[in-house]
Amino acid sequence: MRLRDTADATAANPAEGMVSREIFSSETIFAQELERVFAPSWAFVGHTSQLAADGDYVLSRVGQESVIVARERGGGINVLLNSCRHRGMPVCRYDAGNASAFTCSYHAWSFDLDGALTGVPRLNEAYHGELDRSQWGLIKARVAIFYGSIWASFDETAPDFETFLGDMAYYVRDLMQSPDGEDDGYEVIGGIVKWRMPCNWKFGAENFTGDHYHNYSHRSVDRLKISLSGKASRHPLAAIQTPFKFLNIAHPGGHTVRANLYEALTDYQSMWGDEPEVDAYFRAAHDKRQKRLGDRARLITRGGVVFPNMHYNTGGRTTIGIWVPVSAAETEVWRWLFVPREAPQIVKDTLRHFYLRYGGPAGMTEQDDMENWSAAQRGTSGVTARKFPFNFQLNINEAHRAWPEAWLGADTMVTAGVSEHNQRSFYTRWNELMSA
């Protein structure tokens, strides 16, 4: 059943600010999403700092699919479907490690780091030399390395990665710049934080597109002053007093950004006042960033979404996550924690502790969010509740225009202040793919 053939109650109509609850609870629609939304898209699968040596690998996800992200001999990076071509068993069982090959524990077919089938028990006596091993290697994805981030797609017809990003490329590059503005200046610290939530993946995705409307949820966390800025807030950016506009930036591909655009370049304002050594590092980084980026340093991104399910936080809390779709009512979250590669250890330790207080299953901010999303999921599932759409009309009639700073993106739509503009853009792209 194609979405365009379903009743109006099951369709998203973001242009009018209406989104059906059915798209959060229907298993039929969820199955369609896997094919029409996830399969044609590029997926974030990891970072090069996780693969320091030849043979290093990590397990990741492309949609629901388990994949091996591995550095082969010679330094190249491959993304391989973690499924033996013989009977589908995973050929890698560990989250991360170093290997010279991957061997299926069922029938012992073995595969090289580039996915080639190298070992088949009884190849000569049972297959009589007739098995063409070159045709039975692990399925390989297309791979793109973008300023240290690793992306994969199994769709051979999809556009190349930078075409997929469009103007969003500027913001993904910005995401991977360390606080001093150096390209590819981050590294992953620790393992990948993983947990499950009883909600549809789109609840988290739409929140990260730019939901500045829900701050009421986090009032208690703000009062606890978890940011170490010396201010009653959960965000280090709360320490910056320079006037700014809060921008909602939406791209045609469904990618979105939320950002602060300050009126002028300014001297450093203490963001880590409770940790003098850490503050000294960020003070020096601030000056270097302004020299590197010039007037563009006025823009500090706070987070966003690369459609459909990669999400990130920045502005003093750089993490990247993916919403892994499990079912219409369940999502697995994977979260990478990033620290500046060249920063002193005390900076890395402070950031790690802050991230864990802030986000994840034990994080005080994300506990609020998880309660919101799981409760909202329950509110979509009733026979009566499913008949009534969600309202996404916040500032629907505001002027959508390119900001005077053309470098924000020629094809972007930028609005200022509290708005559901980015959410409407996200669901517009979702609707395009589901109705194709």
ChimeraX attribute file (.defattr): number of C-alpha atoms within 10 A of each C-alpha:
attribute: neighborCount
match mode: 1-to-1
recipient: residues
	/A:1	8
	/A:2	11
	/A:3	20
	/A:4	13
	/A:5	10
	/A:6	11
	/A:7	8
	/A:8	11
	/A:9	16
	/A:10	21
	/A:11	22
	/A:12	26
	/A:13	18
	/A:14	24
	/A:15	15
	/A:16	12
	/A:17	20
	/A:18	18
	/A:19	24
	/A:20	21
	/A:21	24
	/A:22	25
	/A:23	23
	/A:24	24
	/A:25	23
	/A:26	18
	/A:27	14
	/A:28	14
	/A:29	20
	/A:30	21
	/A:31	13
	/A:32	16
	/A:33	20
	/A:34	14
	/A:35	14
	/A:36	17
	/A:37	20
	/A:38	21
	/A:39	17
	/A:40	17
	/A:41	24
	/A:42	30
	/A:43	26
	/A:44	24
	/A:45	23
	/A:46	24
	/A:47	23
	/A:48	21
	/A:49	16
	/A:50	21
	/A:51	21
	/A:52	11
	/A:53	16
	/A:54	18
	/A:55	20
	/A:56	20
	/A:57	26
	/A:58	23
	/A:59	22
	/A:60	25
	/A:61	22
	/A:62	25
	/A:63	24
	/A:64	16
	/A:65	12
	/A:66	16
	/A:67	26
	/A:68	28
	/A:69	31
	/A:70	29
	/A:71	25
	/A:72	22
	/A:73	15
	/A:74	9
	/A:75	13
	/A:76	11
	/A:77	23
	/A:78	23
	/A:79	31
	/A:80	25
	/A:81	25
	/A:82	26
	/A:83	19
	/A:84	26
	/A:85	18
	/A:86	14
	/A:87	11
	/A:88	12
	/A:89	16
	/A:90	19
	/A:91	24
	/A:92	23
	/A:93	14
	/A:94	11
	/A:95	12
	/A:96	19
	/A:97	14
	/A:98	15
	/A:99	16
	/A:100	13
	/A:101	19
	/A:102	23
	/A:103	22
	/A:104	21
	/A:105	14
	/A:106	13
	/A:107	13
	/A:108	15
	/A:109	20
	/A:110	21
	/A:111	22
	/A:112	19
	/A:113	26
	/A:114	20
	/A:115	24
	/A:116	18
	/A:117	23
	/A:118	16
	/A:119	16
	/A:120	17
	/A:121	12
	/A:122	10
	/A:123	13
	/A:124	11
	/A:125	8
	/A:126	11
	/A:127	12
	/A:128	9
	/A:129	11
	/A:130	9
	/A:131	13
	/A:132	10
	/A:133	14
	/A:134	10
	/A:135	11
	/A:136	16
	/A:137	21
	/A:138	23
	/A:139	18
	/A:140	19
	/A:141	19
	/A:142	17
	/A:143	21
	/A:144	21
	/A:145	15
	/A:146	17
	/A:147	18
	/A:148	20
	/A:149	21
	/A:150	20
	/A:151	22
	/A:152	25
	/A:153	25
	/A:154	20
	/A:155	14
	/A:156	10
	/A:157	8
	/A:158	15
	/A:159	14
	/A:160	14
	/A:161	20
	/A:162	13
	/A:163	12
	/A:164	18
	/A:165	21
	/A:166	17
	/A:167	21
	/A:168	27
	/A:169	18
	/A:170	13
	/A:171	20
	/A:172	19
	/A:173	16
	/A:174	20
	/A:175	29
	/A:176	23
	/A:177	19
	/A:178	22
	/A:179	26
	/A:180	21
	/A:181	21
	/A:182	18
	/A:183	15
	/A:184	21
	/A:185	20
	/A:186	26
	/A:187	21
	/A:188	19
	/A:189	18
	/A:190	11
	/A:191	13
	/A:192	20
	/A:193	15
	/A:194	14
	/A:195	12
	/A:196	15
	/A:197	19
	/A:198	20
	/A:199	28
	/A:200	28
	/A:201	26
	/A:202	20
	/A:203	19
	/A:204	21
	/A:205	23
	/A:206	23
	/A:207	20
	/A:208	25
	/A:209	30
	/A:210	27
	/A:211	19
	/A:212	16
	/A:213	13
	/A:214	13
	/A:215	9
	/A:216	9
	/A:217	14
	/A:218	17
	/A:219	15
	/A:220	15
	/A:221	19
	/A:222	19
	/A:223	12
	/A:224	14
	/A:225	16
	/A:226	21
	/A:227	28
	/A:228	22
	/A:229	23
	/A:230	17
	/A:231	22
	/A:232	19
	/A:233	21
	/A:234	24
	/A:235	21
	/A:236	22
	/A:237	22
	/A:238	16
	/A:239	19
	/A:240	16
	/A:241	10
	/A:242	13
	/A:243	11
	/A:244	15
	/A:245	14
	/A:246	20
	/A:247	23
	/A:248	27
	/A:249	27
	/A:250	30
	/A:251	24
	/A:252	18
	/A:253	22
	/A:254	23
	/A:255	29
	/A:256	30
	/A:257	26
	/A:258	27
	/A:259	21
	/A:260	20
	/A:261	19
	/A:262	20
	/A:263	12
	/A:264	14
	/A:265	14
	/A:266	15
	/A:267	11
	/A:268	14
	/A:269	17
	/A:270	21
	/A:271	25
	/A:272	24
	/A:273	18
	/A:274	14
	/A:275	16
	/A:276	12
	/A:277	14
	/A:278	21
	/A:279	20
	/A:280	16
	/A:281	17
	/A:282	22
	/A:283	19
	/A:284	13
	/A:285	19
	/A:286	20
	/A:287	17
	/A:288	16
	/A:289	18
	/A:290	18
	/A:291	13
	/A:292	14
	/A:293	14
	/A:294	11
	/A:295	13
	/A:296	17
	/A:297	19
	/A:298	17
	/A:299	21
	/A:300	19
	/A:301	20
	/A:302	23
	/A:303	23
	/A:304	31
	/A:305	29
	/A:306	29
	/A:307	24
	/A:308	25
	/A:309	28
	/A:310	22
	/A:311	26
	/A:312	23
	/A:313	21
	/A:314	21
	/A:315	17
	/A:316	21
	/A:317	23
	/A:318	22
	/A:319	19
	/A:320	25
	/A:321	22
	/A:322	29
	/A:323	26
	/A:324	21
	/A:325	26
	/A:326	18
	/A:327	19
	/A:328	23
	/A:329	21
	/A:330	19
	/A:331	22
	/A:332	19
	/A:333	21
	/A:334	19
	/A:335	20
	/A:336	20
	/A:337	22
	/A:338	25
	/A:339	24
	/A:340	23
	/A:341	16
	/A:342	12
	/A:343	17
	/A:344	12
	/A:345	13
	/A:346	13
	/A:347	19
	/A:348	18
	/A:349	14
	/A:350	15
	/A:351	22
	/A:352	18
	/A:353	10
	/A:354	18
	/A:355	21
	/A:356	17
	/A:357	18
	/A:358	21
	/A:359	20
	/A:360	20
	/A:361	18
	/A:362	11
	/A:363	16
	/A:364	21
	/A:365	22
	/A:366	18
	/A:367	16
	/A:368	16
	/A:369	20
	/A:370	19
	/A:371	15
	/A:372	16
	/A:373	21
	/A:374	17
	/A:375	13
	/A:376	17
	/A:377	21
	/A:378	14
	/A:379	14
	/A:380	25
	/A:381	17
	/A:382	13
	/A:383	8
	/A:384	9
	/A:385	13
	/A:386	20
	/A:387	14
	/A:388	14
	/A:389	20
	/A:390	15
	/A:391	13
	/A:392	19
	/A:393	17
	/A:394	14
	/A:395	14
	/A:396	16
	/A:397	8
	/A:398	11
	/A:399	11
	/A:400	15
	/A:401	11
	/A:402	17
	/A:403	17
	/A:404	8
	/A:405	10
	/A:406	10
	/A:407	12
	/A:408	19
	/A:409	20
	/A:410	13
	/A:411	15
	/A:412	24
	/A:413	22
	/A:414	23
	/A:415	24
	/A:416	19
	/A:417	13
	/A:418	16
	/A:419	21
	/A:420	25
	/A:421	30
	/A:422	29
	/A:423	24
	/A:424	27
	/A:425	24
	/A:426	27
	/A:427	22
	/A:428	20
	/A:429	20
	/A:430	20
	/A:431	19
	/A:432	14
	/A:433	17
	/A:434	19
	/A:435	14
	/A:436	9
